[in-house]
Amino acid sequence: MLSKFFGESARICAIRSGPSGPLLEDFAGYLFRSGYSKISARRHIRSAEHIVQWALRNGLSVDGLDGPALERFGKHLCRCRCGRFYCAARVDILTGARLFLTNLHCLEGKAICLAEAVGPEPELFKSFCQWMRDQRGSTDGTLSNYGRSIRELIRLHGEDPSKLTARCLRQFVMARSQHVGWAAANHCTTGLRMFLRYLIADGRCSAGLLGAIPKLAHWRLSSLPRVLAPADVERVIASCDLSSPAGKRDRAILLLLARLGLRAGDIVQLRLHDIDWKEATIQVCGKSRRQTRLPLSQEVGQAIVDYLQHGRPATCNDELFLRSRAPFRGLKSHCAVSMLVDRAICRAGVAKPARGAAHLLRHSVASSMLRQGASLQEIADLLRHRSVETTQIYAKVDVTSLQQIAQPWPEVSPC
């Protein structure tokens, strides 16, 4: 695969005959399959050569390179005098070295974390995560949300659960909730309750501590959903550049959000086999991993076909929507979808009524359906709400219907 990126036979022979030549050949194959351009691939291969030479000079085994070794290599770059290698672009070199080590350990079946200097996880937290996966089927995303507050609690009070008291738990929650919004504070209290349930089930603390976690004041459905006008939604969709692969992808995603009311997380989880072209349906895995089939309209289906035929990179990945730049893999998280929508809103010159982006389109399709006469149950079915009570919030934005039932204010003549 080195011949895909280097035209000089002498250069290829030098790499293959050097230390770890077969590993660099495999790395070149990974870069080619991932869709890296020639200039980027050559830069990453040179970074891989650099870390291999550094490892051999320091008596390290290339097969044994890991996260701490990568950190040491980063410090070496600040004072590098290797001669053959250009070290001014330290970030680029570290990126290439990290890619090489990731590919190396994937080939050997090793699960090694190559993240930048991250401290070891507390054993108590690791056992909690394992219990949550086994007993609750929790995903990594859920555990990540819970982990922020649990790690901080363990850092402050140690890994001995017997030291936890009702007072220290309450003080911890109050301190954490003073500088964040309700949603972040609710993640904290929910995570701590699950952590205490684990400790109670394991017999490591008393059951009475569960009641020490205070409930945060919150009035359900008290706020109004922020929506975009139908004309603004169409301007956002039309802002995509259909002459580019990224524009074709963005338009397909925007239509799924604006026509079917999908969540940003739903977009990330979509796979190629989720679309049934004969039945014109798309299977969506929503909250609590519930599988639901939604109808695929001609407009949405044609946008997806256009992306698959003329915009999606040729890769063996089964994610429906991929990154537009190498490495061509699925979108990392719901944040990537929200950023995509946010850029489209800015391109269209539409003013956002609130924070967030992807959920604006979900709210907008619900309010639009309500204005066109759809019932709350029909909207709940499209949005996949478990209870129609959740959908009742959209009744507040139906001003026309509310005016028909509004009673005149006492001692004031009606308008």
ZIDA-V296528 format. One record per backbone hydrogen bond with DSSP energy under -1.0 kcal/mol. CO is the residue of the C=O (numbers start at 0). NH is the residue of the N-H. E is the energy in kcal/mol with one decimal. If there is no record, write none. Layout:
co = <CO:CO>
nh = <NH:NH>
e = <E:E>
This chain:
co = <0:1:1:7:8:9:10:11:12:17:19:20:21:22:23:24:25:26:27:28:29:30:31:33:36:37:38:39:40:41:42:43:44:45:46:47:48:49:50:51:52:53:54:55:61:65:66:67:68:69:70:71:72:75:81:87:88:89:90:91:92:93:94:95:96:97:98:99:100:101:102:103:104:109:121:122:123:124:125:126:127:128:129:130:131:131:138:139:140:141:142:145:146:147:148:149:150:151:152:153:159:160:164:165:166:167:168:169:170:171:172:180:181:182:183:184:185:186:187:188:189:190:191:192:193:194:195:196:197:198:199:205:206:208:218:228:229:230:231:232:233:236:240:243:244:245:246:247:248:249:250:251:252:253:254:255:255:262:263:264:269:270:271:273:275:275:279:280:281:283:285:286:289:291:293:296:297:298:299:300:301:302:303:304:305:306:306:317:320:326:328:333:334:335:336:337:338:339:340:341:342:343:344:357:358:359:360:361:362:363:364:365:366:367:368:369:374:375:376:377:378:379:386:390:391:392:396:397:398:401:408>
nh = <3:4:5:11:12:13:14:15:16:20:23:24:25:26:27:28:29:30:31:32:33:35:34:327:40:41:42:43:44:45:46:47:48:49:50:51:52:53:54:55:56:57:59:58:64:69:70:71:72:73:74:75:76:78:83:89:92:93:94:95:96:97:98:99:100:101:102:103:104:105:106:107:109:111:125:126:127:128:129:130:131:132:133:134:135:137:142:143:144:145:146:149:150:151:152:153:154:155:156:157:162:163:168:169:170:171:172:173:174:175:176:184:185:186:187:188:189:190:191:192:193:194:195:196:197:198:199:200:201:203:202:208:209:211:221:232:233:234:235:236:237:239:243:247:248:249:250:251:252:253:254:255:256:257:258:259:261:266:267:268:319:273:274:282:279:280:295:275:293:291:288:289:285:283:281:300:301:302:303:304:305:306:307:308:309:310:311:271:330:328:322:337:338:339:340:341:342:343:344:345:346:347:349:361:362:363:364:365:366:367:368:369:370:371:373:372:378:379:380:381:382:384:389:393:394:395:398:401:402:405:411>
e = <-1.6:-1.5:-1.9:-1.7:-2.5:-2.1:-1.9:-2.5:-2.3:-1.3:-2.0:-2.0:-2.2:-2.2:-2.2:-1.7:-2.0:-2.3:-2.2:-2.5:-1.8:-2.2:-1.1:-1.9:-2.7:-2.4:-1.6:-2.2:-2.6:-1.9:-1.7:-2.1:-2.3:-2.0:-2.2:-1.9:-2.5:-2.5:-2.2:-2.2:-2.2:-1.4:-3.2:-1.2:-1.3:-2.2:-2.0:-2.1:-2.3:-1.9:-1.6:-2.0:-1.6:-1.3:-1.5:-1.9:-2.0:-2.4:-2.2:-2.2:-2.6:-2.7:-2.3:-2.2:-2.4:-2.5:-2.5:-2.5:-2.6:-1.8:-2.1:-1.3:-2.7:-1.1:-2.2:-2.3:-1.7:-2.4:-2.1:-2.0:-2.4:-2.2:-2.3:-3.1:-1.7:-1.5:-2.1:-2.1:-1.8:-2.2:-2.3:-1.7:-2.8:-1.3:-2.2:-2.4:-2.4:-2.0:-2.3:-2.1:-2.0:-1.6:-2.0:-2.2:-2.5:-2.0:-2.2:-2.6:-2.3:-2.1:-2.1:-2.2:-2.5:-1.9:-1.6:-2.1:-2.6:-2.5:-2.3:-2.1:-2.2:-2.2:-2.5:-2.2:-1.9:-2.1:-2.7:-2.6:-1.9:-3.3:-1.4:-1.3:-1.4:-1.7:-1.5:-2.2:-1.9:-1.7:-2.2:-2.1:-2.3:-1.1:-1.5:-1.9:-2.2:-2.7:-2.2:-1.8:-2.2:-2.7:-2.2:-1.8:-2.0:-2.8:-2.6:-1.1:-1.4:-1.4:-1.5:-1.5:-2.1:-1.6:-1.2:-2.6:-1.0:-1.8:-3.1:-2.6:-2.7:-2.3:-1.4:-1.5:-2.4:-3.4:-2.5:-2.8:-2.5:-1.7:-2.0:-2.4:-2.4:-1.7:-2.7:-2.5:-2.1:-2.2:-2.9:-2.4:-1.0:-1.5:-2.7:-2.2:-2.4:-1.8:-2.3:-2.6:-2.3:-1.7:-2.4:-2.0:-2.5:-2.0:-2.0:-1.1:-2.5:-2.3:-2.1:-1.4:-2.3:-2.2:-2.0:-1.9:-1.9:-1.4:-2.5:-1.4:-2.0:-2.5:-2.0:-1.8:-2.6:-2.1:-1.2:-1.9:-1.5:-1.2:-1.7:-2.0:-2.2:-1.1:-1.8>
